[in-house]
Amino acid sequence: MTKVLIVEDEKKLARALQLELEYEGYEAESVLDGKEAVEYILRDTSLDLILLDIQLPGLSGFEVLRRVRREGVRIPILLLTARDEVHDKVSGLDLGANDYLTKPFQIEELLARVRAHLRQQPKQEENILIMEELSVNLQTRTVRRGQDLIELTPREFDLLVFLLKNENQVLTRDQIIEQVWGYDYLGDTNVVDVYIRYLRQKIDKPYSKPYIHTIRGVGYSARNGQV
């Protein structure tokens, strides 16, 4: 059974979310503070998705997110926030959140996003993506080219994963924005070009063969041959 953890200090809301998720057929648990959340997430390897409030006692949702991503946790995390400032949303996404929802929200939208992120979950046996000498471990969030360990930021890592999961496909900037930054992203699509450049500097530039290719007038593609 798919398991969802709710990290929310408002007891009534946490209980309501738990009941809604259980009604939909999910196994749902809840914790009320950030410190307990970190301990639970690092202990329970059966979790499939986390609903994480930002304003928590003990540790903030941002700090919970930072700590579990640093430990290599790749479980999809959906932020629940009463803050609608763009910089708060950007901060959460940059720390490794997969999506966010601003309170108050409709339960139907929350459930739709839960379903969407669970569909994107890689199967357990697909935790390593490989393209020739480039390998990406989704569990530990490590990237290697040959024997070289390559350090990526959370956003660079997510971008590379999306490209590799769609190997040989041409991806538009809008598609990349929606999947890597989230469909509520309000910034310019030029940010994709910036992060592609960052990735190339680390993944391709030091080596003789490039894996990330520009498709003029369309977008980008990851492939092990020339365009």
Residue pairs with C-beta under 8 A, 6 or more apart in sequence:
1 25
1 26
1 27
2 25
2 26
2 27
2 48
2 49
2 118
3 26
3 27
3 28
3 29
3 44
3 46
3 47
3 48
3 49
4 21
4 26
4 27
4 28
4 29
4 47
4 48
4 49
4 50
4 51
4 114
5 28
5 29
5 30
5 31
5 37
5 40
5 41
5 44
5 47
5 49
5 50
5 51
6 14
6 17
6 18
6 21
6 28
6 29
6 30
6 31
6 51
7 30
7 31
7 32
7 34
7 37
7 50
7 51
7 52
7 53
7 56
7 61
7 64
8 14
8 17
8 30
8 32
8 51
8 53
8 80
9 32
9 33
9 53
9 55
9 56
9 57
10 53
11 32
14 30
14 32
15 30
17 28
17 30
17 51
17 107
17 110
18 28
18 29
18 30
20 107
20 110
20 111
21 28
21 111
21 114
22 28
24 111
26 114
29 40
31 37
31 40
32 56
32 57
33 56
33 57
33 58
33 59
34 56
34 57
34 58
34 59
34 60
34 61
34 63
34 64
35 58
35 59
36 58
37 52
37 56
37 59
37 64
38 59
38 64
38 67
38 68
41 47
41 50
41 64
41 68
41 73
41 75
42 68
42 71
42 73
47 75
48 75
48 76
48 118
48 121
49 75
49 76
49 77
49 78
49 114
49 117
49 118
49 121
50 75
50 76
50 77
50 78
51 78
51 80
51 110
51 114
52 61
52 64
52 65
52 77
52 78
52 79
52 80
52 97
53 61
53 79
53 80
53 81
54 60
54 61
54 62
54 79
54 80
54 81
54 82
54 83
54 88
54 92
55 61
55 81
55 82
55 83
56 64
59 67
61 79
61 81
61 92
62 91
62 92
62 95
65 77
65 79
65 92
65 95
65 96
65 97
66 95
66 96
68 75
68 77
69 95
69 96
69 141
69 154
72 139
72 140
72 141
72 142
74 138
74 139
74 141
76 98
76 99
76 117
76 118
76 120
76 121
77 96
77 97
77 98
78 97
78 98
78 99
78 100
78 101
78 110
78 113
78 114
78 117
79 89
79 92
79 97
79 99
79 100
79 101
80 100
80 101
80 103
80 105
81 88
81 89
81 92
81 100
81 101
81 102
81 103
82 102
82 103
83 89
83 102
84 102
86 186
89 100
89 184
90 187
92 100
93 100
93 155
93 181
93 182
93 185
94 153
94 154
94 155
95 154
96 154
96 158
98 117
98 182
99 113
99 117
99 182
99 184
100 182
100 184
101 109
101 110
101 113
122 138
122 165
126 138
127 137
127 138
127 139
128 135
128 136
128 137
128 138
129 135
129 136
129 138
129 161
129 164
129 165
130 136
131 164
131 167
131 211
131 222
131 224
132 209
132 211
132 224
133 145
133 146
134 143
134 144
134 145
134 164
134 203
134 211
135 143
135 144
135 145
136 142
136 143
136 157
136 160
136 161
136 164
137 143
138 161
141 154
141 157
142 149
143 149
143 150
143 151
143 152
143 157
143 160
143 203
144 150
145 203
145 207
148 206
150 202
150 203
151 202
152 160
152 199
152 202
153 198
155 180
155 195
156 195
156 198
156 199
156 202
158 180
159 176
159 180
159 192
159 195
159 196
159 199
160 199
160 203
160 222
162 171
162 176
162 179
162 180
163 171
163 212
163 220
163 221
163 222
164 222
166 222
167 222
167 223
168 221
168 222
168 223
169 221
170 215
170 218
170 219
170 220
170 221
171 219
171 220
171 221
172 218
172 219
173 189
173 192
173 193
173 219
174 189
175 219
176 192
176 219
176 220
177 183
177 185
177 189
177 191
177 192
178 185
181 187
181 191
192 219
192 220
196 212
196 214
196 220
199 212
200 210
200 212
203 211
203 212
204 210
204 211
204 212
209 224
211 222
211 223
211 224
212 220
212 221
212 222
213 220
213 221
213 222
213 223
213 226
213 227
214 220
214 227
215 221
215 227
221 227
